[in-house]
Amino acid sequence: VVNTMPRGQGWYHTMDEIHGDMMIGPVGDYLLETAASLTILMIITGIYLWWAKQRSLKSMLVPKAGKGRTWWRSMHGAFG
């Protein structure tokens, strides 16, 4: 297989290059890693905030409209 198809060619390598760094080099890689890290943080804090209050499933999935801390708490809970 290695002699038939070089490693750097093919659909997998092409898609990995496009999604790996958004085609803008190391800056794209840093942006993707930052977004992934913040997503994981949002999920963990959302689950923690929902678990602490033990609200209903609807309140967990639909954020409340409001201001300040309540809004942030509901956003983390809904997206987490």
C-alpha positions as CSV (number, residue, x, y, z in Angstrom):
1,V,0.0,0.0,0.0
2,V,2.8,2.4,0.8
3,N,4.5,1.9,-2.6
4,T,1.2,2.1,-4.4
5,M,-0.1,5.4,-2.9
6,P,2.3,7.9,-1.4
7,R,1.5,9.0,2.1
8,G,1.1,12.7,1.4
9,Q,-1.5,12.3,-1.3
10,G,-5.2,11.3,-1.1
11,W,-8.5,12.5,0.4
12,Y,-7.5,11.9,4.0
13,H,-4.4,14.0,3.7
14,T,-6.2,16.7,1.9
15,M,-9.0,16.9,4.4
16,D,-6.5,16.8,7.3
17,E,-4.6,19.7,5.8
18,I,-7.8,21.8,5.4
19,H,-9.2,21.0,8.8
20,G,-5.9,20.8,10.7
21,D,-5.0,24.4,10.4
22,M,-7.7,26.2,8.5
23,M,-5.2,26.7,5.6
24,I,-3.5,29.6,7.4
25,G,-0.6,27.8,9.0
26,P,0.3,27.8,12.7
27,V,-2.1,30.7,13.4
28,G,-5.0,28.6,12.3
29,D,-3.8,25.7,14.4
30,Y,-3.7,28.0,17.5
31,L,-7.2,29.3,16.7
32,L,-8.5,25.7,16.5
33,E,-6.8,24.6,19.7
34,T,-8.1,27.7,21.5
35,A,-11.7,27.1,20.3
36,A,-11.5,23.4,21.3
37,S,-10.2,24.2,24.7
38,L,-12.8,26.9,25.4
39,T,-15.5,24.5,24.2
40,I,-14.4,21.8,26.7
41,L,-14.3,24.5,29.4
42,M,-17.8,25.6,28.5
43,I,-19.1,22.0,28.6
44,I,-17.5,21.3,32.0
45,T,-18.7,24.5,33.6
46,G,-22.2,24.1,32.1
47,I,-22.6,20.6,33.5
48,Y,-21.3,21.7,36.9
49,L,-23.7,24.7,37.0
50,W,-26.7,22.5,36.0
51,W,-25.7,19.7,38.4
52,A,-25.5,22.2,41.3
53,K,-29.1,23.4,40.8
54,Q,-30.7,20.1,39.6
55,R,-33.1,21.9,37.4
56,S,-35.5,20.4,34.9
57,L,-34.3,19.1,31.5
58,K,-36.0,22.0,29.7
59,S,-34.2,24.6,31.8
60,M,-31.0,22.8,31.1
61,L,-31.4,23.0,27.3
62,V,-33.1,26.4,26.8
63,P,-31.2,29.4,28.3
64,K,-33.2,32.0,30.2
65,A,-33.4,35.6,29.0
66,G,-32.0,38.0,31.6
67,K,-29.0,40.1,32.6
68,G,-25.8,39.5,34.3
69,R,-24.9,36.4,36.2
70,T,-28.2,34.7,35.7
71,W,-27.8,35.0,31.9
72,W,-24.3,33.7,32.0
73,R,-25.3,30.8,34.2
74,S,-28.1,29.8,31.9
75,M,-25.9,30.1,28.8
76,H,-23.2,27.8,30.3
77,G,-25.9,25.4,31.4
78,A,-27.6,25.3,28.0
79,F,-24.5,24.9,25.9
80,G,-22.7,22.7,28.4
